Structures are given as C-alpha cells and as structure tokens.
Amino acid sequence: MRYSRDFDQNSSVAASAAVGWDMRMLLLADEGAPALAHRLAALAGGVETEADPARALARVIEDPLHFGLIVADCDSLGGAEAGERLNQTLVALGLDLPLILLGRDFVRQDFPAIRARPTCLRAPVSTISLRVGFEHALRDRLAPRAA
C-alpha cells in the first residue's frame, strides 16, 4: 500500500514540516499501521508499506535506489531481535540504507554515531521523537540539501 503527502495541501501539517524532500520510504509493518504511515508521509512525502520482511528485502534488493529510508515496526515483526536481523541482513548485502527501528522492547532511544547502526525509537513513538529519529537517520543525506 502507498501513502503520499501532497505538500501543496492546506492541512495541520505545513509544507515546512516536511524534511525529506519527497523521499520514498519503505515501512515494514503489519496492515494495522496506517496512522504511522501517514505520520511518516507527512515527513517525507511517500511511504510504501510491506508486511513481510522477505518481500520488503526483495523490493529493496530489486531497486536499492528507490527508497531513501526503511522504517521497521519491530512489534509487528516479532520484537527487537527481528529488527536487528533486518539490519544485519542489510549490512551483509552491502545496502547502505538508513534504518529506523520502532519497538516497545527498546529501553531507550538510540541515535548512534555509526551509520551502519539503526536509529532505535521506543514505541509508542511521539511525533517529536519520530521527527528527531528521522532527521538523525538521514543526517548525511539531508545536510547537503539544506545548504
């Protein structure tokens, strides 16, 4: 399923709130996460969802330049261990994609300095922590565009 945000719309989310410059994201979550998809779309413009981790990885491998970020709802995947396996798989495949993991298993938010590590946000995630996590995960890619 695809979610998108038209930045010319008048709504409670102003166009200036978008930080991803119409980037495409892959949300790995069960079908019951449309609210999260809409919140992510407000930040970046385009979100495609996938419930099956294997199909999600196949889509990323098929076209690694299509997505600028992967967000995984670990609670719907089986916990933080599933998110860590996803990260290890991405690294092993040589895919340099930022990854945000969301889950109740995370004791605290984690914003690693090492790019190969995922940004981890404790669920339920607030709008502010989602935005901060988004900006942190994409810090290398957003900085040149902002200049």
Secondary structure in CASP SS format (residue, H / E / C, confidence):
PFRMAT SS
TARGET T0000
AUTHOR 0000-0000-0000
METHOD secondary structure of the structure
MODEL  1
M C 1.00
R E 1.00
Y E 1.00
S E 1.00
R C 1.00
D C 1.00
F C 1.00
D C 1.00
Q C 1.00
N C 1.00
S C 1.00
S C 1.00
V C 1.00
A C 1.00
A H 1.00
S H 1.00
A H 1.00
A C 1.00
V C 1.00
G C 1.00
W C 1.00
D C 1.00
M E 1.00
R E 1.00
M E 1.00
L E 1.00
L E 1.00
L E 1.00
A C 1.00
D C 1.00
E C 1.00
G C 1.00
A C 1.00
P H 1.00
A H 1.00
L H 1.00
A H 1.00
H H 1.00
R H 1.00
L H 1.00
A H 1.00
A H 1.00
L H 1.00
A H 1.00
G E 1.00
G E 1.00
V E 1.00
E E 1.00
T E 1.00
E E 1.00
A C 1.00
D C 1.00
P H 1.00
A H 1.00
R H 1.00
A H 1.00
L H 1.00
A H 1.00
R H 1.00
V H 1.00
I H 1.00
E H 1.00
D C 1.00
P C 1.00
L C 1.00
H C 1.00
F C 1.00
G C 1.00
L E 1.00
I E 1.00
V E 1.00
A E 1.00
D E 1.00
C H 1.00
D H 1.00
S H 1.00
L H 1.00
G C 1.00
G C 1.00
A H 1.00
E H 1.00
A H 1.00
G H 1.00
E H 1.00
R H 1.00
L H 1.00
N H 1.00
Q H 1.00
T H 1.00
L H 1.00
V H 1.00
A H 1.00
L C 1.00
G C 1.00
L C 1.00
D C 1.00
L C 1.00
P C 1.00
L E 1.00
I E 1.00
L E 1.00
L E 1.00
G E 1.00
R C 1.00
D C 1.00
F C 1.00
V C 1.00
R C 1.00
Q C 1.00
D E 1.00
F C 1.00
P C 1.00
A C 1.00
I C 1.00
R C 1.00
A C 1.00
R C 1.00
P C 1.00
T E 1.00
C E 1.00
L E 1.00
R E 1.00
A C 1.00
P C 1.00
V C 1.00
S C 1.00
T H 1.00
I H 1.00
S H 1.00
L H 1.00
R H 1.00
V H 1.00
G H 1.00
F H 1.00
E H 1.00
H H 1.00
A H 1.00
L C 1.00
R H 1.00
D H 1.00
R H 1.00
L H 1.00
A H 1.00
P H 1.00
R H 1.00
A H 1.00
A C 1.00
END
